[in-house]
Structures are given as C-alpha cells and as structure tokens.
C-alpha cells in the first residue's frame, strides 16, 4: 500500500469516527423512538464501515 493510500485510509477513518461521534450525540438528544432507531441504525452502519476500512490496514 502506498503512502498516499494510507493517508486516504487515515482520513476516511477520521471521517467515520466523526460521523459516529455526531450520531451518538444526536441519539442523546432525540426523544422520538422512530428517529432514535434511524440514527442508531446509521451509527451501526458507520461502525461497520470503520471496521471494514480498519481491516484494510
């Protein structure tokens, strides 16, 4: 893997971490159960993406 590809993965991992952090914060603010379920599902998807990207290293 080239250094440029590693830099891309590092950047992508940072974005996924940011997304998950914001989604978790949003979960704490929501009261509507339907919205909470939707945001929780999005957080799980971003966790999966993070895990897949991390696995490339």
C-alpha positions in Angstrom: 0.0 0.0 0.0 1.4 3.4 -1.0 1.8 6.3 1.5 -0.9 8.2 -0.4 -3.4 5.2 0.0 -2.5 5.0 3.7 -3.2 8.8 4.1 -6.6 8.3 2.4 -7.5 5.5 4.8 -6.4 7.6 7.8 -8.6 10.4 6.5 -11.5 8.1 5.9 -11.2 6.6 9.4 -11.2 10.1 10.9 -14.4 10.9 9.0 -16.1 7.8 10.1 -15.1 8.5 13.7 -16.5 12.0 13.4 -19.8 10.7 11.9 -20.2 8.2 14.7 -19.5 10.8 17.4 -22.1 13.1 16.0 -24.7 10.4 15.6 -24.1 9.3 19.2 -24.6 12.9 20.4 -27.8 13.1 18.4 -29.1 9.9 19.9 -28.8 11.6 23.3 -31.0 14.5 22.2 -33.8 12.6 20.4 -37.0 11.6 22.1 -38.9 10.2 19.1 -38.4 6.5 19.1 -38.6 6.2 15.3 -35.9 8.8 14.8 -33.7 7.2 17.5 -34.0 3.9 15.7 -33.0 5.5 12.4 -30.0 7.3 13.9 -28.9 4.2 15.8 -29.0 2.2 12.5 -26.9 4.9 10.8 -24.4 4.8 13.7 -24.1 1.0 13.3 -23.6 1.4 9.5 -20.7 3.8 10.1 -19.2 1.4 12.7 -19.3 -1.3 10.1 -17.6 1.0 7.5 -15.0 2.0 10.1 -14.3 -1.7 10.9 -14.0 -2.6 7.2 -11.6 0.3 6.5 -9.5 -0.5 9.6 -9.3 -4.1 8.4 -7.6 -2.9 5.2 -4.6 -1.8 7.4 
